[in-house]
Amino acid sequence: MSATTAGSWRSAVEPGSPGSGSRKRGAPQKWGSPFTYFVAMLFIAVCIAPVLYIVLGGFRTNSQITTSPAGLPHPWVVTNYTGVLKSVTFWGEFANSVIVGLASTVGIVVLGLMVSFVIARYDFKLKGAMYSLFAAGLMFPLVIAITPLYIVVKDLGLIDSLAGVIIPQIAFGLPTTVIILVPFLRAIPKEIEEAAALDGASRIGFFVRMVLPLSLPGVVTVGILAFIGSWNNFVLPLYIINSQANFTLPLGVQQFSSQYSTDTAKVLAFTSLAMLPALVFFTVFQQRIVGGLTGAVKG
């Protein structure tokens, strides 16, 4: 495949080219209703207030929390956070969460992208039924199937192992991935695929060189959602994992809260550190998530 032809394929679908549309710039934007902004700010406050309380609570002592539950730290105490960060247990659970999150994300993205490509670009019998099956998977959350899922994992000999958590998470993450990626792949013009075939590109070559770059916003979106969902998953590890050496951070928070039930400040510090990676990850990539979902709707 020549570089010139590949460049022409990309230029045929790249947005923002001259003549693709014009937008008036510099025009004043109208402000919305004050009530709308009030509701939005109220919703933001409701979402942020618990997070701030947990984070700031880790910088307080138990006496401060008892005396003034809604007050600010005075003085600021860092021993709660440093004590957690020095704990070998915390970093072991952190490593388990990273392994489960990355493995689940890779499996969901790779398998979901391949399935979505087949559904979006191929015509075969029961194509609609297959897509409907994945759509129906959105109506069955993990909690509903936890008992039969536990039996299956037990029969496979995966109880008390990270693989017993990773494999089911991949399976339950595929419906969302397929629903988001299929519109992206359908939106790729047929002319590009025909041009690639005339240039001698195989189906795999077209998939790797054209489909992946063009569907990258959707791939990033499903990858972020899969990682955050895996990181915060509590029910599945609770049923599958027994030994503390294999605990993920959500299980670690529960175990730590039970062990230090009288040390509220230390529990808040541990909780804030456990949720910090997912929170930062989502904050950094939130625009990509919105852009990916918007592209899925347009597709």
Residue, then its C-alpha position, 0 to 999 in steps of 0.5 A: m500500500s502506498a503512502t500517497t494512497a493511505g494519505s488520500w484515504r485519511s484526507a477524505v474523512e478528516p474534519g476541519s478541511p477548508g470548505s467543510g463548513s464555516r462557523k461564525r467566530g467572534a459572535p457573542q454567545k447568549w447566556g442561558s437561564p439563571f435557573t439552569y445555572f443554579v441547578a447545574m451548580l447545585f448538582i456540582a456541589v452535591c457531587i463534589a461535597p462528599v469527595l471534599y469531605i473525604v479528602l479534607g477529613g484525612f487531614r484532620t484528627n478524630s477529635q476534630i471530626t467529633t468536635s466539628p464534623a463539617g469544619l476545616p482541618h486546624p491544624w492540618v495533619v498529614t500523618n494519616y496519609t503518610g501512614v497509609l502510603k507507608s503501608v505495604t498492604f495499600w501498595g499491594e492492593f493498588a498493584n492488584s487494582v492496576i493489574v485487573g484494570l489494565a487487563s480488563t481494559v485491554g480485553i474489553v477494547v480488543l475483543g469489543l473492537m473486533v466484534s464491532f468491526v464485524i457487526a458494522r462492516y459485514d452483512f450476514k444472517l442474524k447480524g441484527a440478532m447479534y447486535s440486539l444480544f449485545a444491546a440486551g446485555l446492558m439490561f443485565p447488570l453484574v449484580i443480577a448474575i453474580t450467583p450463577l457467575y460465581i458457580v461458573v468461576k468456581d467450576l473453572g477453578l478461578i476462585d481467589s485469583l485475579a483471573g476470576v475477576i478479569i474474565p467476567q469483567i471483560a464479558f460484562g464490559l463488551p455490551t457497552t463497548v459494542i454499542i459505542l463502537v458500532p456507530f463509529l465503524r459504520a460511519i467510515p465511508k464504503e469508498i475508503e474500504e473500496a479504495a483500500a481493496l483496489d490498492g491491494a490492502s487486505r481486510i486486516g490491513f484496512f482494519v489496522r491502517m484505517v479503522l483503528p485511526l478513524s475510530l480512535p475517539g471511540v476506542v479511547t472512550v470505551g477504554i476509559l470507561a472500562f478502566i474506571g469501571s474495573w477500578n471501582n468494581f466491588v461486588l465481583p471481587l467481594y465474591i471471588i477473592n478470599s485472601q487479602a493478598n489478592f484484594t483490590l482497593p475497593l475490598g481493601v477499603q472495606q477491610f481497612s474500615s473494619q480494622y480501623s473502625t474507631d480511627t475515622a480520620k485514617v479511614l478517610a485518608f485510605t478511602s481518598l487515596a483509593m479513589l484518587p487514581a480513578l478520579v484523576f484519570f476521569t478528570v484528565f480524559q473527561q473531554r475524550i469521553v464526551g467526544g467519543l459518546t457524541g461521535a457514537v450518537k452522530g454515527 
